[in-house]
Amino acid sequence: MKELNIGDQIVRVRATPLALIFYNQEFNSDLIGDLVKFRDISEDLSKLDTVAILKLIWAMAKADSFGKSFPSFEGWVATLEFIDFSDSQFLAAAMEEAQNGFFRKSGVKGAIK
């Protein structure tokens, strides 16, 4: 579990199998498949997809809130006052949680770095 600072909020995220289900249900896409696309971002910032990052964070935040009411993706984004995508700690913490939760063994082909 990680705590991310997004604007003036602290968002708890947890990379669990529930996040995979919530992501698939909300976006009709596979979280891992979409996550693997992030591996080239450090080499080419033009590949940064800010909405995809928000989708990942939303699914992990919803997983951390299991059993409690949690808004839809759009409803959740509407609660965010601002996001500083230049904050490398914010992005690193989100990616680290995803890496640790979904790619536990080192050397997994296609895993994010």
C-alpha positions in Angstrom: 0.0 0.0 0.0 1.2 3.5 -0.9 -0.1 6.9 -0.1 0.1 9.4 -3.1 -0.1 13.1 -2.8 -2.4 14.3 -5.5 -3.0 18.0 -5.3 -4.2 18.6 -1.8 -5.3 15.1 -1.2 -3.7 11.9 0.0 -4.9 8.9 -2.0 -4.2 5.4 -0.7 -3.5 2.8 -3.4 -3.1 -0.9 -3.3 -2.1 -3.1 -6.3 -4.2 -6.2 -5.7 -6.2 -8.6 -7.9 -9.3 -6.5 -7.1 -7.7 -3.6 -8.9 -7.5 -5.7 -12.0 -11.2 -6.5 -11.8 -12.2 -2.9 -11.1 -10.1 -1.6 -14.0 -11.5 -4.2 -16.4 -15.1 -3.4 -15.3 -14.7 0.4 -15.6 -12.6 0.6 -18.7 -13.2 -2.7 -20.6 -9.4 -3.1 -20.8 -6.7 -5.1 -19.1 -4.8 -3.2 -16.5 -1.6 -5.2 -17.0 -1.7 -4.9 -20.8 -2.1 -1.1 -20.4 0.5 -0.9 -17.7 3.2 -2.6 -19.8 2.9 0.4 -22.2 4.4 2.6 -19.5 7.8 0.9 -19.6 9.0 3.3 -22.4 8.0 6.5 -20.7 11.4 7.1 -19.0 13.1 7.1 -22.4 10.4 9.1 -24.3 8.1 11.4 -22.3 5.9 11.9 -25.4 4.6 8.4 -24.5 3.2 9.7 -21.2 -0.6 9.1 -21.1 -1.9 11.1 -18.1 -5.4 9.6 -18.3 -4.0 6.1 -18.3 -2.0 7.0 -15.1 -5.2 8.3 -13.5 -7.1 5.1 -14.5 -4.4 3.0 -12.9 -4.4 5.1 -9.7 -8.2 5.0 -9.6 -8.3 1.2 -9.8 -5.7 0.8 -7.1 -7.5 3.4 -4.9 -10.8 1.6 -5.3 -9.1 -1.7 -4.4 -7.7 -0.1 -1.2 -11.3 1.1 -0.4 -12.9 -2.3 -0.9 -16.1 -2.6 1.1 -16.6 1.1 1.1 -18.5 3.3 -1.3 -16.2 4.6 -4.0 -17.0 6.9 -6.9 -16.8 6.1 -10.6 -13.7 7.2 -12.5 -15.1 10.5 -13.6 -16.6 11.2 -10.2 -13.3 10.5 -8.6 -11.3 12.7 -11.0 -13.8 15.5 -10.4 -12.8 15.4 -6.7 -9.1 16.2 -7.6 -8.3 19.9 -7.4 -5.1 19.6 -9.4 -2.4 17.1 -10.3 1.3 17.9 -10.7 2.6 15.4 -13.2 6.0 16.9 -13.0 6.2 15.6 -9.4 8.5 12.6 -10.0 7.8 11.2 -6.5 4.1 11.0 -7.2 4.6 9.1 -10.5 7.4 6.9 -9.0 5.2 5.9 -6.0 2.3 5.0 -8.3 4.5 2.9 -10.6 6.3 1.3 -7.6 3.0 0.1 -6.1 1.9 -1.3 -9.4 5.3 -3.0 -9.9 5.4 -4.5 -6.5 1.8 -5.7 -6.6 1.6 -7.0 -10.1 5.2 -8.0 -11.0 6.7 -9.6 -7.8 9.4 -11.6 -9.5 12.3 -9.7 -11.0 13.0 -10.1 -14.7 9.4 -10.5 -15.8 9.4 -9.9 -19.5 7.6 -6.6 -20.3 7.4 -5.4 -16.7 7.6 -1.7 -16.1 10.9 -0.3 -14.9 
